[in-house]
Amino acid sequence: MHTRNVNVKTAAQESTGRWVKKMARIIDRGHYNAACAQEAHAHYGNKFTRTDACLYFIRGALSEISNKF
């Protein structure tokens, strides 16, 4: 077994930082997907509802999650 001199507090902060970055990327992808869909709806003259916004946000977030794992 290997032993390392690691500060537990520092290690916890680093792993939390990575988790926050991953969550931010997932949320950003959801926002990006919803914004692109809104632009496409406007271009083609289709109505963009709140339901559409939620649907496209969730699709974008799930696509980012599936890309990561």
Number of C-alpha atoms within 10 A of each C-alpha: 2 3 5 5 5 8 8 8 8 10 11 10 11 11 10 12 12 11 12 12 11 15 15 12 15 21 18 16 21 23 19 16 21 22 15 12 18 18 14 13 15 12 9 8 9 11 9 14 11 8 9 15 18 14 15 21 23 19 16 21 22 16 15 19 15 9 8 9 5
